[in-house]
Amino acid sequence: MKKNATSRREFLRTASLATGAATIGFPQILLAQGALNKLNIAQIGAGGKGASDTDCCASENIVALCDADRNQAAGQLRKYPKAKYYQDFRKMLDEIGKSLDAVIVSTPDNLHAAAASLAMRMGKHVYVQKPLTCSVYEARYLRHLAREMNVVTQMGNQGSSESGLRRAVEVIQAGVIGPVREVHVWSNRPIWPQGIDRPKGEDPVPPNLNWDLWIGPAPWRPYKKGVYHPFKWRGWQDFGTGALGDMACHTANMPFRALKLGYPTEIEAESSPMNNETYPLTSKIRFEFPARPGMPPVRFWWYDGNPGEKRVKIYRPGREVTKEVVDMMGKLPGSGCLVIGDNGKLFSPDDYGARFYLCLKGEKEFVDGNKHEATRNIPQRIPRNTYPGGTDKRHHIEWLEAIKQGNPGLCYSRFDIAAYLTEIILLGCVALRARQKLVWDGPNMRAVNTRVADKYVKRMFRAGWRLY
């Protein structure tokens, strides 16, 4: 099999993995400090989400914190005084890599693949924030690399740890709402700047920030205070993946698993005005998925846009499909997931899929999915995450336990599944940037009707940066 092609056999294997945790046996993984001791963990991207990622793993040895901005790491360095500080993750892994067991990557999307691939190539287990990568090609690359290196992986879509999400997967696959032909998912993002062009001029780089390292593999651009860093990077095409990349790894997670969605055959996007710098203020994207064994074709709709946005009318699913949702909630919530089958609808009102409701044909309103008569006799098939702590911490502990047990299959969002989900989601970003319908050849990662999409499927890295 070609390195960047996926056979039908592999597709079917991954689709089956998306249902639940695998029970495959793996050889016991030897830890740098011994199997009975705490793990030695390095954090890349120490501020923002990286801070909570580190804290979720505070039961282990936090030995290094890496961030291109010294100020972003300052608070965590006080909390973990024994941790060594680095600005360049490459230098960190070169100097202390042999003493590490695992690495967490919580940088802007732009750096995920470079950092994760280097750590994995060194045999380190990795936890990478969502979206897993910045491009379709990088997601495919990390999926194959994780399998090659046999490391324990987890993507940070922490809703995967929720019992409600896993139960919704079981309910849909048990046929409660019948064959599913339509899915609608919407988000209240962006809550950061989008739909803007690059500002002119240049500002002095603050002494605490290594701007070259922060840019990473992206094309060089001058520093502008308060424009990209911190947090405002998500809407910029060179650094983030917009509302779709940020939230669909959460909100599309449940239907992706339940419906065993593989590669779409067609993707088409419409949006508010689009430029070559940032993602739009609002968008609507259609994915067409072919029939899978025992399942009909599915039309998947994605909508994003901040409900408070006054400059444009944001995209949302129509009243004809959301009537019961509006009746139950009083209004259409800012985000949600609606799965429509021949025999009814399943609705989840939160980003993580932790809660779900059912409205079957002949019923006038949604009922809590765990209390609905139709779900009472459906057996549990998917193992539950019963580790202590909240949603995010349980998701991290699942990864830590998988490392200690030498069982990559324990992770519900391991790259075998998460990279597949990311790859499919990022096709929406490709369609937005290509500004035309894509007729998609999934195994070969290319649009058969246009070459315009090629440069968005696999981006060029700046000199000095690469995948490992």
C-alpha positions in Angstrom: 0.0 0.0 0.0 1.3 3.5 -0.9 2.3 5.5 2.2 -0.4 8.1 1.5 -3.1 5.9 0.1 -5.7 4.0 2.1 -7.1 0.7 0.9 -10.7 -0.3 1.2 -9.6 -2.9 3.7 -8.0 -0.3 5.9 -11.1 2.0 5.5 -13.3 -0.8 6.8 -10.9 -1.5 9.7 -10.9 2.2 10.8 -14.7 2.5 10.4 -15.1 -0.5 12.7 -12.7 1.1 15.2 -14.8 4.2 15.3 -17.5 2.3 17.0 -15.7 1.7 20.3 -12.5 1.0 22.1 -10.4 -1.8 20.5 -9.5 -4.9 22.5 -6.3 -5.6 20.6 -3.3 -6.9 22.5 -0.1 -4.9 22.4 3.3 -5.6 23.9 4.0 -4.0 27.2 5.6 -0.6 26.6 8.7 0.0 28.6 8.8 3.4 30.4 11.8 5.6 30.6 11.7 5.5 34.4 10.3 2.0 34.8 6.8 0.6 34.4 5.9 1.1 38.1 7.0 4.7 38.4 5.4 7.9 37.3 5.6 8.9 33.7 8.0 11.7 32.6 6.0 14.1 30.6 6.9 17.2 28.5 4.4 19.9 27.6 4.7 21.8 24.3 2.6 24.9 24.4 2.5 25.8 28.1 -0.1 28.5 28.2 -3.8 28.5 27.4 -5.1 25.0 26.8 -1.6 23.7 27.4 -1.9 24.8 31.1 -5.0 22.7 31.7 -3.5 19.8 29.7 -0.5 19.8 32.0 -2.7 20.1 35.1 -4.8 17.1 34.0 -1.5 15.1 34.1 -0.2 16.5 37.3 -0.2 13.0 38.9 2.9 12.3 36.8 6.4 14.0 36.6 6.1 17.2 34.6 9.8 17.5 33.6 9.7 20.1 30.9 7.6 23.0 29.6 8.1 24.4 26.1 6.6 27.6 24.7 7.8 30.2 22.2 6.5 32.9 24.6 8.3 32.9 27.9 5.4 34.8 29.5 2.9 32.1 28.5 4.9 29.5 30.4 5.6 31.7 33.5 2.5 30.6 35.6 3.1 26.9 34.9 6.8 27.1 35.7 5.8 28.5 39.1 3.4 25.6 39.5 5.9 23.0 38.4 9.3 24.4 39.6 11.2 21.2 38.7 10.3 21.5 35.1 12.9 22.7 32.7 11.9 25.5 30.3 12.5 25.6 26.5 11.3 27.8 23.7 12.1 25.3 20.9 10.6 21.8 21.2 13.3 20.4 18.8 16.0 21.5 21.2 14.0 20.1 24.1 13.6 16.7 22.6 17.2 16.6 21.5 18.5 17.3 24.9 16.1 15.4 27.2 14.2 13.1 24.8 15.7 9.9 26.2 14.4 10.6 29.6 10.8 11.3 28.4 7.9 8.8 28.3 5.3 11.1 26.7 4.7 14.5 25.2 1.6 16.7 25.1 1.2 19.1 22.2 -1.1 22.2 22.8 0.3 24.7 20.4 -1.5 26.6 17.6 -2.7 24.1 15.0 0.1 25.1 12.7 2.7 23.3 14.8 0.9 20.2 15.9 2.1 17.8 13.1 5.8 18.9 13.3 5.9 18.5 17.1 3.9 15.3 17.3 5.7 13.6 14.5 9.1 14.3 16.0 8.0 13.0 19.4 6.4 9.9 17.9 9.4 9.2 15.7 11.4 9.1 18.9 9.0 6.5 20.3 7.2 8.9 22.7 3.5 8.6 23.4 1.6 11.7 22.5 -1.5 13.6 23.5 -2.3 16.3 20.8 -5.0 19.0 21.1 -7.7 19.1 18.5 -7.8 19.5 15.6 -5.0 17.0 15.3 -3.3 18.8 12.4 -3.5 21.8 10.2 -3.9 19.9 6.9 -5.5 16.8 5.5 -2.1 15.3 4.5 -0.7 15.8 8.0 -3.6 13.9 9.6 -3.0 11.0 7.3 0.7 11.1 8.1 0.2 11.0 11.8 -2.3 8.2 11.6 0.2 6.0 9.7 3.1 7.1 12.0 1.2 6.2 15.2 0.7 2.7 13.8 4.3 2.4 12.6 5.7 3.4 16.0 3.1 1.6 18.1 2.8 4.5 20.5 -0.2 5.4 22.6 -2.0 8.4 21.2 -5.0 10.6 22.1 -6.5 13.7 20.5 -7.9 16.3 22.9 -11.6 16.1 22.0 -12.4 15.4 25.6 -16.1 14.7 24.9 -15.0 11.3 23.8 -14.7 10.4 27.5 -18.4 11.1 28.1 -20.7 8.1 28.7 -23.5 10.1 27.0 -21.6 10.3 23.7 -20.8 6.6 23.8 -24.4 5.7 24.7 -25.6 7.8 21.7 -23.4 5.8 19.4 -24.9 2.6 20.7 -28.5 3.9 20.4 -28.0 5.0 16.8 -26.2 1.8 15.8 -29.0 -0.2 17.4 -31.4 1.3 14.9 -33.6 3.2 17.3 -34.0 6.2 14.9 -33.8 4.0 11.8 -31.4 4.4 8.8 -29.8 7.8 9.0 -29.6 9.9 5.8 -29.1 13.4 7.2 -27.0 15.1 9.9 -26.9 18.8 10.9 -24.2 20.2 13.1 -23.7 23.8 14.0 -21.4 25.9 16.1 -21.4 29.4 17.8 -17.8 29.9 16.7 -15.9 32.0 15.8 -15.4 33.9 19.1 -12.1 35.3 17.7 -11.4 37.6 14.7 -12.2 36.2 11.3 -13.3 37.6 8.0 -10.4 40.2 8.1 -7.4 40.8 6.0 -3.8 41.0 7.0 -2.9 44.3 8.7 -0.1 46.4 7.2 3.1 47.3 9.0 5.2 45.7 11.7 5.5 46.0 15.4 8.6 45.3 17.6 8.6 41.7 18.8 8.4 41.6 22.6 11.6 40.2 24.3 9.6 37.3 25.8 8.5 36.0 22.4 10.5 34.1 19.8 8.5 35.1 16.8 10.3 32.8 14.4 9.5 29.7 16.6 5.9 30.8 17.1 5.4 31.0 13.3 6.9 27.6 12.9 6.3 25.9 9.5 4.0 28.7 8.3 5.3 31.3 5.8 7.1 34.2 7.4 5.1 37.4 8.2 5.9 40.4 10.4 4.8 40.5 14.0 1.7 42.7 14.8 0.8 43.3 18.4 -2.5 41.7 19.4 -3.3 40.4 15.9 -2.2 36.7 16.1 -0.9 35.9 19.5 -2.2 34.9 22.0 -5.4 33.0 21.0 -6.3 35.2 18.0 -4.5 32.8 15.7 -7.4 30.4 15.2 -9.0 32.4 12.4 -5.8 32.8 10.4 -5.4 30.2 7.6 -1.6 30.0 8.1 -2.0 29.2 11.9 -5.4 27.8 12.6 -8.4 26.0 11.0 -11.2 28.3 11.8 -14.5 27.5 13.5 -14.8 24.2 11.6 -11.4 22.9 12.7 -11.8 24.2 16.3 -15.2 22.7 17.0 -16.2 19.9 14.6 -13.7 17.5 16.3 -16.1 17.9 19.3 -19.6 18.3 17.7 -19.2 15.9 14.8 -17.4 13.3 16.9 -20.6 11.4 17.9 -22.2 11.1 14.4 -18.9 10.3 12.8 -18.5 7.3 15.1 -22.1 6.2 15.2 -22.5 6.3 11.4 -19.0 4.9 10.6 -18.4 7.8 8.2 -15.5 7.2 5.9 -14.3 9.4 3.1 -16.9 11.8 1.6 -17.3 11.7 -2.2 -18.3 15.4 -2.5 -17.7 18.6 -0.4 -19.1 22.0 -1.2 -19.0 25.2 0.9 -20.7 28.5 0.8 -19.8 31.4 3.2 -19.7 35.1 3.9 -16.9 36.9 2.0 -13.7 34.9 2.0 -10.1 36.1 1.5 -6.7 34.4 1.5 -5.8 35.3 5.1 -8.7 34.3 7.4 -11.7 32.0 7.5 -15.1 33.6 7.0 -17.5 35.0 9.6 -20.0 32.3 8.8 -20.1 29.2 6.5 -22.3 26.3 5.5 -20.6 23.1 4.2 -22.2 20.0 2.6 -20.5 16.6 2.8 -21.8 13.7 0.9 -20.9 10.3 2.3 -21.5 7.1 0.3 -23.3 4.0 1.6 -21.4 1.9 4.1 -22.1 -1.8 4.8 -25.7 -1.9 6.2 -26.0 1.9 6.1 -27.4 4.3 3.4 -25.7 7.4 2.0 -25.6 10.4 4.4 -25.7 14.1 3.7 -23.8 15.9 6.4 -24.3 19.7 6.9 -22.0 21.9 8.9 -22.9 25.5 9.9 -20.9 28.1 11.9 -21.1 31.7 12.9 -21.4 33.7 16.1 -25.1 34.4 16.9 -24.0 37.9 18.0 -22.5 38.7 14.7 -24.2 41.8 13.2 -22.3 42.2 9.9 -23.7 39.1 8.2 -26.6 36.7 8.5 -25.2 33.5 10.0 -26.0 30.1 8.5 -28.1 27.7 10.5 -30.3 24.6 9.7 -33.9 25.5 8.8 -37.0 25.4 10.9 -38.2 22.4 8.9 -35.6 20.2 10.6 -35.2 22.0 14.0 -38.8 22.6 15.0 -38.7 20.0 17.9 -35.4 21.3 19.0 -36.7 24.9 19.2 -39.8 23.7 20.9 -37.8 22.0 23.6 -35.1 24.6 24.1 -37.2 27.7 23.6 -34.8 28.8 20.7 -32.1 27.2 18.6 -29.1 26.8 20.8 -25.8 28.3 19.8 -24.4 24.8 18.9 -25.8 21.4 18.5 -25.9 18.1 16.6 -29.1 16.7 15.0 -29.1 13.2 13.5 -32.2 12.4 11.4 -33.2 8.9 10.7 -36.2 7.3 8.9 -37.8 6.6 12.3 -36.9 9.7 14.3 -34.3 12.2 15.4 -31.5 12.3 18.0 -30.3 15.6 19.2 -27.3 16.6 21.4 -27.4 20.2 22.7 -23.8 20.5 23.9 -20.4 20.6 22.2 -19.2 17.3 23.8 -22.2 15.1 23.1 -22.6 14.4 26.8 -26.4 14.6 26.6 -28.8 13.4 23.9 -32.5 13.4 23.4 -34.8 11.3 21.2 -38.0 12.2 19.3 -39.3 9.2 17.4 -41.9 9.3 14.6 -45.4 10.0 16.1 -43.9 11.8 19.1 -44.3 15.5 19.4 -41.3 16.3 21.6 -37.8 15.2 22.6 -37.2 13.0 25.6 -34.0 12.4 27.5 -32.3 9.6 25.6 -31.4 7.7 28.7 -35.0 7.6 29.9 -36.7 6.9 26.6 -38.5 3.6 26.5 -36.9 2.7 23.2 -33.4 2.7 24.7 -34.0 0.6 27.8 -33.1 -2.8 26.4 -30.2 -1.7 24.2 -27.1 -3.4 25.7 -23.9 -1.5 26.4 -21.2 -2.5 23.9 -18.7 0.3 24.3 -16.5 0.4 27.4 -17.1 3.5 29.5 -14.4 5.8 30.9 -14.9 5.6 34.6 -11.7 7.3 35.7 -12.1 10.1 38.4 -12.3 13.8 37.6 -14.2 15.9 35.1 -14.6 15.3 31.4 -11.1 16.7 30.4 -9.2 15.0 33.2 -10.8 11.6 32.5 -9.8 11.9 28.9 -6.2 12.5 29.9 -6.2 9.7 32.5 -7.4 7.3 29.9 -4.3 8.2 27.9 -2.0 7.8 30.9 -3.4 4.5 31.8 -3.1 3.2 28.3 0.6 4.1 28.4 1.1 2.3 31.7 -0.9 -0.8 30.6 0.9 -0.8 27.2 -2.5 -0.8 25.4 -3.0 1.9 22.8 -6.4 0.6 22.1 -7.7 1.8 25.5 -7.7 5.4 24.1 -11.1 6.1 22.6 -9.7 9.0 20.5 -6.5 7.4 19.4 -5.1 8.5 16.1 -6.5 5.5 14.3 -9.9 7.3 14.8 -9.0 10.9 15.6 -6.8 11.4 12.5 -9.6 10.0 10.3 -12.1 12.4 11.9 -9.7 15.3 11.5 -8.9 14.5 7.9 -12.6 14.5 7.0 -13.3 17.7 8.9 -10.4 19.6 7.3 -11.8 18.8 3.9 -14.4 21.5 4.7 -11.5 24.0 5.2 -10.1 22.9 1.8 -13.5 23.4 0.1 -13.7 26.9 1.7 -10.3 27.9 0.5 -10.6 26.3 -2.9 -14.0 28.1 -3.4 -15.5 25.4 -5.5 -17.1 22.0 -5.1 -14.7 19.1 -4.6 -15.3 15.7 -6.0 -13.2 13.7 -3.6 -11.0 10.6 -4.0 -10.4 9.8 -0.3 -7.8 7.1 -0.6 -5.6 9.2 -2.8 -6.3 12.5 -1.0 -7.2 14.5 -4.1 -10.0 16.2 -5.8 -10.6 14.6 -9.2 -12.3 17.7 -10.6 -9.8 20.4 -9.8 -6.1 20.9 -9.0 -6.8 24.1 -7.0 -7.3 22.1 -3.8 -3.9 20.4 -3.9 -2.0 23.2 -2.1 -4.6 23.2 0.7 -4.5 19.4 1.1 -0.7 19.4 1.7 0.9 22.7 2.6 4.5 23.6 2.0 6.6 24.0 5.2 9.0 26.9 5.7 12.7 26.1 5.4 14.0 24.5 8.5 10.7 22.8 9.3 9.4 19.3 8.4 7.5 16.3 9.3 9.6 13.5 10.9 
